[in-house]
């Protein structure tokens, strides 16, 4: 039987949608009889092509409207919300579809709350965009939604450039792998005797190979004097089957690698301009950059921006985060771009660590703790802090001692999370108070912990009828 179409079927469909909206409202009120805290709220469900907006039922004859995702329609959403006297907006979206609407609503003076899709559930029954936006509006009106943190627009601009820069680095790394594969297919073992194929020696030898040089002695003499491999070893590694198809692949991969390196350099100039426009939190002329301390990372990290990143981070944050053991310029830059200098959105160090998902998330049922694992998430700052914590293993600092104690007690993975948690608390304290990092504070804390441990051992020995004597005193 053919499906009936036409004006009559369209009216029936509209009537069914209206009835569904009324039923959804009744189900919401039946499920939660909560007082309305914010009556001037709206809920928005954002898609790639359609955006559904819901306002309180008493603000408009048609409280739920569907808009297209074009810029003119986004401005129409802001205009309609203003006519409905809405001040707060809760939106839910996947991907990056929410960013243009967020910027337009924020510029229009609305208080925008971006909700994680995992933090709210739909009303019982069939899931639709109409019910989703109504459910968002209701939950936000009764104060049950918590928005995601988003720094100010100037910080977001630098963050966008940094994330794109990381993508360019990833693309360049893929072409390095293509070069290594082409060399291996020719049985050229250069990458096995030189630590960095993209270093001075590696690039000089590869360029000579591509220019037609096949004299192994001349190729080996292009190595830098700092290379540990001998000239004979490099000559043996360069003896291979130089087939034309592999040479073409090698040439194209090298050209693309250098192209990405050029684009990364141009992007660094743009990024430096963006960072120079960020406001100063400290006067560098009055409080100059403190001297660099000896850190666990002795060498400059690869892919570091070409400009003075450490000075910019010090000027923007007001403190030198690189003074903290394990934190380098790249990690400090990640702090700037992910959270910025204003941490007022986080009331305490614990709130900041919880937002980074670096603290235990206790699952309690029946008064018993069932799980202590951290919450799942992909915070770029948390990843950077974990990478910084992993470098503390060889650090002869109080933070290094803390990491090694944790590793012996709970294993490497949990020790890295615990050390990253401590780094997050230290970063929060230094930025919010403006005080420089003092490792002696951690040393004094370790000393107090050692005294407590010694007192406990003495008490246990006394209970068993023994007396503890220090080894130095006993030898004397």
N, C-alpha and C positions, 0 to 999 in steps of 0.2 A: 504494500500500500504506500503510495507516494506521500511524502511529508507535506502538510499544508503550509503554504506561505502566503504572505500578503498582509494588509493592514490589520485584519482580525487576529492573525497569529502574533503580530507584533504587539498589539494591545494586551493579549493574554500573557505574553512574555514579560511586558512591563509590570503587569499586575502581579505576576508571580515573584518578580524581583522585589517589588514593594512589600509583598507579604513576607518574603524571606527576611527583609531588613527589619520589619516589625517583630518577627519571631526571634531574630537574633538579639534585639534590644531587650525583649522580655526574658530571654535566657540569661543575658548578662546580669540584669537586675535580680533575677532569681538566684543566680550563683553567688553574687557578691552584693550584699546589702550595705555597702560602704558609703560614708558621707562624701560628698563632692567637695574637694579642697580647692580646686582650680576650675571654675566654670568657664573660663575664657581659653579653652584648649581646643586643639584640632589634631586629628590623626591622619597621616599620609602614608599610603603604601605605594612605593615607587617601583616601576618597571622600566624596561628598555624603551617602550613606545607609549605606554599608558600610565597615568598617575591618578590614583583614587584618593580623594580628600573628603574627610568627614568632619563636620562641625557639630556643636550641640543642636538638638532638634528644634530648640526655640529661637535659633539665630537666623534660619532661612527656611523657606517653604520646601526647598530641596536640599536637605542637609548633607547629602552625599553626592558628589559630582565627579565626573571622569574628565580629565584633561589629557591632551597630548603632551609629548615630551619636548616640543620645540621651545625655543627661548621665549617667544611671544606668549606661549601658553604658561610658562613658568611665571612670567610677570603677571599674567592673568590670575594665577593662584594667589600671589601676594596681594593683588588688588581685592580679590573676593574675600580673603581672610580679613583684610582690613575693614571691609564693609560689615563683616560679621562680628567685628569687635573682638577678634581673637588676638591674644598676646603670646600664648605658648603653643608650640608645635612639636609633636612627636612624629618622627618618621622612621621607617624601616625599609632597608634596601639591601640588595646584594651588589657586589662589584663597586663601580665608581659612579653609578647613575645618580647618587644622591648629592654629589659635590656641586653641580651647577645650581640646583634648587636651594641647597644650604646657603650658598653665597648670596643668592638673590634675597632669600628670606632674612638672613642676618643683616644685610645692608638695609633692608626695609625696617629693621628694628624689632623683629620677632625674636623671642627666646626659643632657640631651636634645640631639640633633644634628639640625637641620633641613637636609636635603640638597637642593641644586638639582637638578631633574630632568635638566638638561643635563650634570651632572657624573658620571653613572653610566649604564651601559648594561645592558640586560636580558640574561639568558642566551640562547644561540641557541635558536631555535624559536619556538613560539607564545607570544605575550605574554599573561600572565594575572596577576591580582592576587596569587595564591598565590606564583607564581614571583618576582614583584617584591619582596614582603616578605622572602622567603628570600634573594634576592640582596642586598638591603639588609643583612640580618643578617650574611651572610657577609663582605661588603666591610667593614662596620664592625668585625667581629671581627678582621680582619687589618690594620686601620689604614689603609684606602684611601679613607676618606670624610672630607670636611672640611665642617664645619657652617657655616651662615650666621650672620652676626653679628646679635645681638638685644640691645639695651640692657636695663637693668633695668626692672622693671614700672612704676615711677614715671615714668620717662622715656617709656615706651610710652604711658602715659595722656595725657601732654601731646601726644605725637606724633599720637595718634588725633584729638584735638581740632583740632590745627593742620591736618591733612589734610582733616577735614570742613569747616573754615573755608574752605579753598581751594576746595572744591566749592561752598559757598554764594556765594563771590565769582564763580565761573564762572557760576552760575545768574543772579546779578544782572547780570552783563555781557551775558547773552543778552537780558534784558529791555531793556537800554540799546539794543541793536541793533534790537529791535522798535520802540522809540520813534523811533529814527532812520529806520527804514523808513516808519513812519506819517507822519512829517514830510515825507519825500521824496515820498510818494504825494500829499500835499497841496501839493507844490512849495514847501514852506517850507524855506529854505536856512539855517536858524539854526545847524546844526552845522558849516557851512562858514565862518562868520564868528566863531564863539565856539569857543575851543580845547577847552573841556570843557562838554559839554551838561549834565552833572550838577553843575556848579559853582553858585555863588551866583546869577549872572546867568541861566544856562540854566534852572535850576529855577524861578526867580521868573517868567520869561517863560512857561514851559510851564504853570505853575499859573494864570497870568492867562488864557492861551488857553483852558484847560479850564473856567475859571469864566465864560467867555462874552465876555471882552474882545476886541474886534476893532479898536480904535483903534490904528493902527500907531505913532503918536507916543507914546501912553501906554505901549505895550508896550516900545518902544525906550528909554524913560526908566527902565525897571527895571534896566538894565544897571549893572554895577559900574563905578566910575570907573577901575579898573585895566584894563578891557577896551580893547584897542587899536583895535578897530573903531569907527568913528564912528557917531553916532546915525542918520545918513542911510543908511549901509550896512546897519545892522540893520533899519531900516524896509523897505528894499528886499527883504531876505531873508525878512521876515515876511509879505510879500504872497503869498497862496496861495489854493487852493481848499479851504476848510475843510468837507469833507464829513463827515456825521455818523458814517459807519461807521469812518472813519479816526480821528476824535476818540474814539470808544469804544475802539478799539485802543490809542490813546495813553494814555487814562485807565487802562485795565487794566494796561498795561505799567508805568506810573508807580507804581501801587498795589503791584504785585508787587515792583518794585525797592525801594520803601521798606520793604516787609515783610521782604525779605531783609536790608536794612541794619539793621533792628531786631533780627533774629535774630543777625546778626553781632555787634552790640553786646552782646546777652545772652551770646553764646558767649565774648566777650572777658572778661567778668566771671568766667565759670567757668574759663577758661584761666588767668587771673591767680591764682585760688584754687589751682589745681593747681600752678602754678609757685612760689607762696609756700610750698608744703609740701615742695619739693625742698630738700635740705640745702645749707647754705652751705659754700662752699669758701674763702671769704675773709671777714674781718670788715670790713664796710663802715664801721663806726664808727672802726676803727683805720686802715684803708686806704680812704679815700673814693674815690668815682668820679673818675677823672682827667678834666680838662677835655676837651671835644670838640675834636679837631683839624680843620683844614680838609680836606675830602675832595673827591673827584671828584664825588660826588653832593651838590650844594649844597642841594637841596630835599628835604623829607620825602617819602618814597615814598608812592604811593597805597595804600590798603587796609592801612595800618599799624595794628596793634592800638591800642586807646584807652589802654591802661595804659603805664607806664614800662617798656618792653621792654628797653631798653639796661641799666638798673640790674639787672634780674632776671638777664639773661645774664651780666653782670659778677659778680654774687654767686654764681651757680651754677658758672661756669667758672673763676673766680678770676683771669681776665684780661679786658681790654677788647679784644675782637676788632674793634670798630668803629674802633680806632686804625689798623688795617691798611687801606691804600688800596684802595678798591673794595668793602670789606665794610661793609654797613650793618646796622641792627637786625634786619631781616628775615633776612638771611643768617646773622647770629649766632644768631638764634632757630632757624633750620634746623639749625645745628650742634648746638645743645642737644638738639633733638628727635630727630635722626637718629643721633647717636653718644653724646651725653651727655658728662659731664666725665671719665669713666674711659675712657682709650684703651689700657689695658693689653692688650687683645686684639690690638693691632697692635704687634709688636715694634719697628718702626722707621718712619721717615717713608716709606720706599719701600713697605713693606707697606700703609700707610694709603693712599697714592696708587694702589697697584695694586688695592686693594679698591674704590676709587672709579672704577676704569677710566679713569684720567687719564694713564697711562703707556703707552708703546708695548708691544705684545704681539708679540714677534718670532716669526714662523713660520719655522723653520729646517729645511731638508732638504738632505742632502748637504753640510753645512758652509756652505751659502749661506742668507742671509736673504731669504726670499721675500715677507714682508709685515711691515710695521711699524705697521699700523693698531691703534688701541686696541680693546679688547674691547667688544662690544656690551652695553649695559645701560641701565637706567632709574633710576639712583640719583638721588633728589631732591636730595641734597647736591651731587652732581656738577653737576647742572643749575644749582643756585644759584651754585656757584662759577664756572661758565662765564658766567652772566649778570653776575656781579661782575667777571670778567676783561674782559668787553666794555666796561665803563665806564672802563677804564684808558687808553683811547686818548687822551683829552684830559687825563690826569693828569700834572702836572709833577713827578712823584716818580720815584725809582729804579724802582719797579714799572711806571710808565708808560713810562719809557725802555726797560725790558726788553720790554714788549709791542710797542712800535713797532719795535724791532730785529727781533723775531721776525716781525712782520707783513711787514716789508720782505724778509725772508729766505725765508719759507715760506708766506706768504699769510695772510689773516684767520682762516680756520677753524682751521688748525693753530696759529696764534698764540694764539687764545683757549684752546685745549686746553693749550698750554704754560704760559700765564699762570695758568690754573686749577690746573695741577699745582703751580706754585710757591706759589700761595696755600694749597693743601692742605698742603704741607710746612711753611709758616710757621705755619698754624693748629695743626698737630700739635706743632711745637716750642714754641709759646707755651703751649699747654694742658698738655703733659707737664712742662715745666720751670717754669711759673709766671712766666716772665720777660715783661715788657712788650715789645711790638713796638718795635724800634729801627730806623728807616729808614736811619740812618747806617751800619749794617752792610752793607746792600745798596749804599749809595753807595761804601763802601770796596771792596767786591767789584767794582763797576764800574770803579773806579779801577785796581785790579790788572789787570783785563782790558784796560783801555786801555793800561797799561804793557806788557803782553805783546804787544799788537798793534803798538805802536810799536817794540819791540825786534825783532819779526819783520820789520817794514818796513826797519829799519836794516840788519839782516843781509842781506836780499835786495838792498838797494841797494848794499851793500859788495861782494857777490858779482858784481854787474854793473858795478862800477867807479864808482859814484856815491856821493854823500854827501848825506844828508838834513839840511836846515836848517829850523828852526822859522820860521814866517811872521813872528812878532813880532820875532825876532832879525834876520831878513833886512830888515825894514822899518826897524829901528833903525839 
